[in-house]
């Protein structure tokens, strides 16, 4: 996945991004508040049945949610702290490729909320539904108790 200047959004060396092979994601749609990518399902993220291991789904949700907040924007990127992720598994996510779509559904103050759906084999019905809430951290600061 790349930014407008073709630099990877999650460049090699980002541990979660490397795990999910994010530098090689193919961007299908990128506009303000909307991002759709095609990803490969690496063997290291599969369960014994060859499906996306459910525990790793959150990594993909988090990465896509973060990227969706900045999709189509040239503004400087602030640190985003994920404060909540809810995932509903509806069908197995299989490979070798699948698509993930993120949609920014709320941006109020420092809070961002993104809905993330996984699609398999060209099916328009999502195999996974997720909802991620993040907080923009000024200057990369720490979460406050306020």
C-alpha positions in Angstrom: 0.0 0.0 0.0 1.4 3.4 -0.9 1.0 7.0 -0.1 0.6 9.6 -2.8 4.3 9.9 -3.2 4.5 6.1 -3.7 6.2 5.4 -0.4 4.7 2.5 1.5 2.2 3.6 4.2 3.6 0.9 6.4 7.2 0.7 5.2 9.3 -2.4 5.8 10.4 -2.5 9.4 6.9 -1.8 10.8 6.4 -5.1 12.8 2.7 -5.4 12.4 2.8 -4.2 8.8 5.6 -6.7 7.9 3.6 -9.5 9.5 0.6 -8.6 7.3 2.8 -7.9 4.3 1.3 -4.4 4.2 4.1 -2.8 2.0 2.8 -5.0 -0.8 -1.0 -4.4 -0.5 -2.6 -3.3 -3.7 -4.7 -0.2 -3.3 -8.0 -0.6 -5.2 -9.8 2.5 -4.0 -8.4 5.5 -2.1 -10.4 8.6 -1.5 -11.1 10.8 1.6 -12.4 8.4 4.3 -12.5 5.3 2.1 -9.8 2.7 1.4 -10.1 -0.7 -0.3 -7.0 -2.9 -0.6 -6.3 -6.4 -1.9 -4.0 -8.3 0.4 -2.3 -11.7 0.2 -2.9 -14.1 3.1 0.6 -15.2 4.2 1.0 -18.8 5.5 2.1 -17.4 8.9 -1.3 -15.9 9.5 -3.3 -19.1 8.7 -4.8 -21.5 11.0 -4.5 -25.3 10.5 -7.5 -25.2 8.0 -5.7 -22.6 5.9 -8.0 -19.7 6.9 -7.0 -16.4 8.5 -6.4 -17.2 12.1 -9.1 -15.2 14.0 -6.6 -13.8 16.5 -4.7 -12.1 13.7 -7.7 -10.5 12.1 -7.4 -7.5 14.5 -4.0 -6.7 13.1 -5.4 -6.3 9.7 -8.4 -4.3 11.0 -6.1 -2.0 12.9 -3.7 -1.3 10.0 -6.6 -0.7 7.5 -8.4 1.5 10.0 -5.3 3.7 10.5 -4.7 3.9 6.8 -8.4 4.8 6.2 -8.2 7.8 8.5 -5.5 9.2 6.2 -6.8 7.9 2.9 -6.8 10.6 0.2 -5.3 13.2 2.5 -2.0 15.0 2.2 -2.2 16.4 5.7 0.5 15.5 8.2 -0.1 12.3 10.0 -0.5 12.2 13.7 -0.1 9.2 16.0 -3.4 7.3 16.3 -4.0 5.2 19.4 -6.5 2.4 18.9 -8.9 2.4 21.9 -11.4 -0.3 20.8 -11.9 -2.9 18.1 -15.0 -5.1 17.7 -14.9 -7.9 15.2 -17.8 -10.1 14.0 -16.7 -13.2 12.1 -19.3 -14.2 9.5 -17.4 -16.6 7.2 -13.9 -18.0 6.9 -11.3 -15.7 5.4 -9.3 -17.7 2.9 -6.6 -16.9 0.4 -4.5 -16.6 -1.4 -6.0 -13.1 -1.6 -8.9 -11.2 -0.1 -10.0 -7.6 0.0 -10.4 -5.2 2.9 -12.4 -2.0 2.9 -12.3 0.7 5.5 -14.8 3.6 5.8 -14.4 6.5 8.1 -17.8 6.9 9.8 -17.1 9.5 12.4 -14.4 12.2 13.1 -15.2 14.3 16.1 -12.6 16.1 18.0 -9.7 13.7 18.4 -11.9 10.6 18.0 -12.0 8.6 14.7 -14.3 5.6 14.0 -13.8 3.3 11.0 -15.9 0.4 9.8 -13.8 -2.3 8.3 -15.1 -5.2 6.1 -13.3 -8.2 4.7 -14.4 -9.7 1.3 -13.5 -13.1 -0.1 -13.6 -14.4 -3.6 -15.4 -11.4 -5.1 -18.4 -11.9 -2.8 -20.1 -8.6 -2.0 -21.2 -10.0 1.4 -18.5 -9.4 4.0 -16.8 -12.4 5.7 -15.8 -10.2 8.6 -17.3 -7.0 10.0 -15.2 -4.8 12.3 -15.5 -1.4 14.0 -12.4 0.4 15.2 -12.2 3.5 17.4 -9.0 5.5 17.5 -7.8 8.7 19.2 -5.6 11.2 17.5 -2.6 11.8 19.8 -1.2 15.3 19.6 2.6 15.3 19.0 2.6 11.5 19.5 1.7 12.0 23.1 0.4 9.6 25.7 -3.2 8.8 26.4 -4.5 11.0 29.2 -7.0 9.9 31.8 -9.4 12.7 30.7 
